[in-house]
Amino acid sequence: MKYMGGKRNVKKRDAGDKIFGTMILLVFLVAILTWFLGSVLGF
């Protein structure tokens, strides 16, 4: 991402990082659940 000075852009970037982090966390949880169900059910 390009940095263009200004507090507004910094806030927007921080919000994007939070959303990105949440997405990674969700994907991680889904992967664990899928692996757990696969192990239990024998997929």
LUMTORSE-562046 format. One record per residue (C-alpha): residue number from 1; x, y negated, z negated. Coordinates in nm, 3 decimals, always signed. Layout:
N
(NUM (X Y Z))
...
END
This chain:
43
(1 (+0.000 +0.000 +0.000))
(2 (+0.124 -0.349 +0.080))
(3 (+0.149 -0.590 -0.210))
(4 (-0.006 -0.927 -0.127))
(5 (+0.035 -1.159 -0.433))
(6 (-0.270 -1.252 -0.634))
(7 (-0.439 -1.122 -0.947))
(8 (-0.749 -1.012 -0.756))
(9 (-0.545 -0.772 -0.541))
(10 (-0.363 -0.639 -0.847))
(11 (-0.694 -0.561 -1.018))
(12 (-0.823 -0.396 -0.702))
(13 (-0.508 -0.184 -0.682))
(14 (-0.540 -0.080 -1.048))
(15 (-0.903 +0.022 -0.992))
(16 (-0.793 +0.224 -0.688))
(17 (-0.527 +0.400 -0.897))
(18 (-0.789 +0.489 -1.160))
(19 (-1.022 +0.630 -0.891))
(20 (-0.730 +0.821 -0.736))
(21 (-0.633 +0.964 -1.074))
(22 (-0.992 +1.068 -1.144))
(23 (-1.011 +1.240 -0.805))
(24 (-0.690 +1.434 -0.878))
(25 (-0.828 +1.534 -1.219))
(26 (-1.156 +1.654 -1.063))
(27 (-0.973 +1.856 -0.797))
(28 (-0.752 +2.005 -1.070))
(29 (-1.054 +2.105 -1.281))
(30 (-1.232 +2.255 -0.979))
(31 (-0.919 +2.454 -0.894))
(32 (-0.899 +2.589 -1.251))
(33 (-1.269 +2.679 -1.252))
(34 (-1.237 +2.852 -0.915))
(35 (-0.932 +3.049 -1.034))
(36 (-1.105 +3.138 -1.363))
(37 (-1.424 +3.258 -1.189))
(38 (-1.214 +3.446 -0.934))
(39 (-1.020 +3.621 -1.210))
(40 (-1.332 +3.713 -1.409))
(41 (-1.543 +3.821 -1.112))
(42 (-1.252 +3.977 -0.924))
(43 (-1.266 +3.771 -0.604))
END
